[in-house]
Amino acid sequence: MSEFTVPIGAVQATQLEPEAPKRRSRWLTVGLPIVAGLLVLGMGTGIGSSGSKAEIEELRASAAELQQRLDRAEAATERAETRVRAATVSLEGAQARETELQTKLAQQVEAARVLTEEKTSLTDQNSQLLSRVTELEAASASAAAAPLPLAAAPAPQPAAYYANCAAVRAAGAAPLYSGSPGYSRSLDRDGDGVACE
């Protein structure tokens, strides 16, 4: 034990340092249990040497059974890995299909947007045309309500008179047909409706 002094004002006080617990040696904590275990094991094999053949057979049977279990586990693992690979391929196919469908969906959304814009444009054009039709109908109705000015009657053509076919030919009007100005039955010798043939 060691002492140390601490000055407190004019008086010196003496205190004892607390004692640290003793450490056990490693030999006692680790080595002793190992040695004891080895002694018990050595005694057990010496005592049980007569039954070692049966134990060996039992251990061999147990090892064979464990090998069979291991083989079955490895086969099950291979089957599981095969299923995982198939599922991975299926998943990759599904992901590719999903990507393809997303692309088609984006294209259809764009087409719908374009069609909506065209519809809006056509609706506007239709509204403008309806407005124009309304204007034209109103103008037509107001025009129908107002009386139309009378058109001047065409000037009557002067009645032509020809004394004979020579006068018709001199005027450049030959032949004359029935009902045309200047036609006369006296100029039509054969009475077929054509004079000065």
Salt bridges, closest charged atoms under 4 A:
GLU57 OE2 - ARG60 NH1 3.43
GLU65 OE2 - ARG69 NH2 2.98
GLU100 OE2 - ARG97 NH1 3.05
GLU100 OE2 - LYS104 NZ 3.62
GLU110 OE2 - ARG113 NH2 2.25
GLU117 OE2 - ARG113 NH1 2.44
GLU135 OE1 - ARG132 NH1 3.35
ASP188 OD2 - ARG185 NH1 3.94
